Amino acid sequence: MIDRTLFTSDHEAFRDAFRKFCDKEIAPFHEAWEEQGYVDRTVWEKAGAHGFLCMTMPEAYGGSSADKLYSVVQMEELARGGYSGIGYSLHSEIVAPYILHYGTEAQKLTYLPKLASGEMIGAIAMSEPAAGSDLQGVKTTAIKQGDGSYLLNGSKTFITNGWHADLVVVVAKTNPAAGAKGTSLLLVERDMPGFTVGKRLKKLGLKAQDTSELFFSDVAVPAANLLGGEAHENRGFICLMEQLPWERLQIAITAVASAQAAIDWTVAYVKERKVFGQPVASYQNTRYTLAELQTQVQVARVFVDKCTELLAGDTLDTATASMAKYWTTDLQCKVMDECVQLFGGYGYMWEYPITRAYADARVQRIYGGTNEIMKEVISRAMGLGGK
Ligand SMILES: Cc1cc2nc3c(=O)[nH]c(=O)nc-3n(C[C@H](O)[C@H](O)[C@H](O)COP(=O)(O)OP(=O)(O)OC[C@H]3O[C@@H](n4cnc5c(N)ncnc54)[C@H](O)[C@@H]3O)c2cc1C
């Protein structure tokens, strides 16, 4: 195996601490959370109390000014354990960065410390029933009123952390006639009149994740809640595009960690399980299958680690991040499928982590931009037209 060079001993010490937290505060409860369809809020409060939320935010805003590798460690550990209900990464590494990068000083001071403590849970609402891949087609509107506030109307769907969320970054058209150039981001709080959270969506996997619909009916959003203030009105699409490399890389990081975990579980299982008087591991098909999967996951890990290095140096471009997202999530699904096969009938039983990991993996090719959209982005960067 190729040694990883990304992490220092401090990162590894943090990995131990975070793994202990997962063992104590997540593992014993995750199955019950899958059954109820959401995680208990206490797991957010506990993470906040341990300083595990929004670690990369500056200390002045409640974070630890940690480098992004600490978040990478968290993502890997959550993926390794199959704790797919836990929405820390989206909260800490997608929602909070929007506020840090584009928010006004008042917005940073108001929201980031509460996100870091777990007092507030964050979500981002881009997708709508009729607009997912085609975000320019967003129908939700936020029309400026005489007093400077915005009247928000529309609905969102598939929103991760949506049912628990106290703060939602909402993508809306402030100038509906201007397409992408009329898009803004609004900070919408749970108790704003007219904002309602719909049902938790029943899903193939991610059973403990509170993915929800959101509805906005004449919500009066104060001018102070336009992300970045007036200077950022109609600049929302640019902000969304700028954040894509990191958001896509996060999916790739979890894909590789999940795939490796699946291989590890399967190696242990095939050594134990006997058929025709011999361990499943003794069959050439088993050994070659696992050897092929491990080779591909190793290749993926080296590529993703390199992308992470580029990201740290601020030089990861969107096309390369899209390659990482599409290729590793395709690989993740292939690994899960082959590993389930090696578990036989037990691989179809919910009590086995491999079965849950198989179900959880499928969405990785869909969200964060579908893998077809990734190929659009890559091919455009190659100078190949497309629409
Ligand atoms: C569990 C889950 C969690 C999610 N979390 C969030 C969240 O927190 N926030 C949020 O905003 N959204 C979230 N989403 C939404 C997700 O990002 C969208 O589902 C995704 O972008 C795809 O959009 P769509 O579902 O509208 O599919 P569509 O856009 O309708 O796509 C349907 C099919 O058409 C293909 N297609 C579309 N356009 C093209 C093209 N130009 N060329 C070739 N093929 C194309 C797609 O690849 C796909 O195969 C989540 C989704 C799920 C399932």
The ligand as an SDF file (V2000), in Angstrom:
LIG
                    3D

 53 58  0  0  0  0  0  0  0  0999 V2000
  -30.4540   12.1330   -0.6610 C   0  0  0  0  0  0  0  0  0  0  0  0
  -30.3450   13.4250   -1.4270 C   0  0  0  0  0  0  0  0  0  0  0  0
  -29.8320   14.5490   -0.7830 C   0  0  0  0  0  0  0  0  0  0  0  0
  -29.7770   15.7680   -1.4550 C   0  0  0  0  0  0  0  0  0  0  0  0
  -29.3640   16.8930   -0.7800 N   0  0  0  0  0  0  0  0  0  0  0  0
  -29.5120   18.1140   -1.3830 C   0  0  0  0  0  0  0  0  0  0  0  0
  -29.2910   19.3250   -0.6350 C   0  0  0  0  0  0  0  0  0  0  0  0
  -28.9160   19.3110    0.5460 O   0  0  0  0  0  0  0  0  0  0  0  0
  -29.5110   20.4980   -1.2610 N   0  0  0  0  0  0  0  0  0  0  0  0
  -29.9210   20.5850   -2.5600 C   0  0  0  0  0  0  0  0  0  0  0  0
  -30.1130   21.6730   -3.0640 O   0  0  0  0  0  0  0  0  0  0  0  0
  -30.1350   19.4560   -3.2890 N   0  0  0  0  0  0  0  0  0  0  0  0
  -29.9470   18.2370   -2.7380 C   0  0  0  0  0  0  0  0  0  0  0  0
  -30.1970   17.0870   -3.4530 N   0  0  0  0  0  0  0  0  0  0  0  0
  -30.6460   17.2000   -4.8430 C   0  0  0  0  0  0  0  0  0  0  0  0
  -29.6130   16.7320   -5.8660 C   0  0  0  0  0  0  0  0  0  0  0  0
  -28.5440   17.6210   -5.9270 O   0  0  0  0  0  0  0  0  0  0  0  0
  -30.3540   16.5790   -7.2050 C   0  0  0  0  0  0  0  0  0  0  0  0
  -31.2240   15.4610   -7.0580 O   0  0  0  0  0  0  0  0  0  0  0  0
  -29.4010   16.3780   -8.3560 C   0  0  0  0  0  0  0  0  0  0  0  0
  -28.6960   17.5470   -8.6410 O   0  0  0  0  0  0  0  0  0  0  0  0
  -30.1350   15.9180   -9.6410 C   0  0  0  0  0  0  0  0  0  0  0  0
  -31.2140   16.7660   -9.9300 O   0  0  0  0  0  0  0  0  0  0  0  0
  -32.6470   16.1290  -10.2460 P   0  0  0  0  0  0  0  0  0  0  0  0
  -32.9800   15.2010   -9.1410 O   0  0  0  0  0  0  0  0  0  0  0  0
  -33.5890   17.2450  -10.5220 O   0  0  0  0  0  0  0  0  0  0  0  0
  -32.4230   15.2590  -11.5510 O   0  0  0  0  0  0  0  0  0  0  0  0
  -32.6030   15.7650  -13.0580 P   0  0  0  0  0  0  0  0  0  0  0  0
  -31.8780   17.0410  -13.2410 O   0  0  0  0  0  0  0  0  0  0  0  0
  -34.0570   15.7400  -13.4000 O   0  0  0  0  0  0  0  0  0  0  0  0
  -31.8550   14.6240  -13.8830 O   0  0  0  0  0  0  0  0  0  0  0  0
  -32.4980   13.4450  -14.3880 C   0  0  0  0  0  0  0  0  0  0  0  0
  -31.4880   12.7120  -15.2620 C   0  0  0  0  0  0  0  0  0  0  0  0
  -31.1510   13.5410  -16.3930 O   0  0  0  0  0  0  0  0  0  0  0  0
  -29.7560   13.6410  -16.4910 C   0  0  0  0  0  0  0  0  0  0  0  0
  -29.3670   14.9470  -17.0270 N   0  0  0  0  0  0  0  0  0  0  0  0
  -29.7930   16.1570  -16.5980 C   0  0  0  0  0  0  0  0  0  0  0  0
  -29.2150   17.1270  -17.3290 N   0  0  0  0  0  0  0  0  0  0  0  0
  -28.4120   16.5110  -18.2280 C   0  0  0  0  0  0  0  0  0  0  0  0
  -27.5300   16.9600  -19.2480 C   0  0  0  0  0  0  0  0  0  0  0  0
  -27.3610   18.2690  -19.4910 N   0  0  0  0  0  0  0  0  0  0  0  0
  -26.8670   16.0320  -19.9740 N   0  0  0  0  0  0  0  0  0  0  0  0
  -27.0260   14.7270  -19.7450 C   0  0  0  0  0  0  0  0  0  0  0  0
  -27.8290   14.2380  -18.7910 N   0  0  0  0  0  0  0  0  0  0  0  0
  -28.5080   15.1170  -18.0370 C   0  0  0  0  0  0  0  0  0  0  0  0
  -29.2470   13.4850  -15.0610 C   0  0  0  0  0  0  0  0  0  0  0  0
  -27.8840   13.1150  -15.0560 O   0  0  0  0  0  0  0  0  0  0  0  0
  -30.1730   12.3920  -14.5630 C   0  0  0  0  0  0  0  0  0  0  0  0
  -29.6840   11.1490  -14.9530 O   0  0  0  0  0  0  0  0  0  0  0  0
  -30.1880   15.8530   -2.8200 C   0  0  0  0  0  0  0  0  0  0  0  0
  -30.6640   14.7060   -3.4650 C   0  0  0  0  0  0  0  0  0  0  0  0
  -30.7620   13.5110   -2.7860 C   0  0  0  0  0  0  0  0  0  0  0  0
  -31.3220   12.3320   -3.5130 C   0  0  0  0  0  0  0  0  0  0  0  0
  1  2  1  0
  2  3  1  0
  2 52  2  0
  3  4  2  0
  4  5  1  0
  4 50  1  0
  5  6  2  0
  6  7  1  0
  6 13  1  0
  7  8  2  0
  7  9  1  0
  9 10  1  0
 10 11  2  0
 10 12  1  0
 12 13  2  0
 13 14  1  0
 14 15  1  0
 14 50  1  0
 15 16  1  0
 16 17  1  0
 16 18  1  0
 18 19  1  0
 18 20  1  0
 20 21  1  0
 20 22  1  0
 22 23  1  0
 23 24  1  0
 24 25  2  0
 24 26  1  0
 24 27  1  0
 27 28  1  0
 28 29  2  0
 28 30  1  0
 28 31  1  0
 31 32  1  0
 32 33  1  0
 33 34  1  0
 33 48  1  0
 34 35  1  0
 35 36  1  0
 35 46  1  0
 36 37  1  0
 36 45  1  0
 37 38  2  0
 38 39  1  0
 39 40  1  0
 39 45  2  0
 40 41  1  0
 40 42  2  0
 42 43  1  0
 43 44  2  0
 44 45  1  0
 46 47  1  0
 46 48  1  0
 48 49  1  0
 50 51  2  0
 51 52  1  0
 52 53  1  0
M  END
$$$$
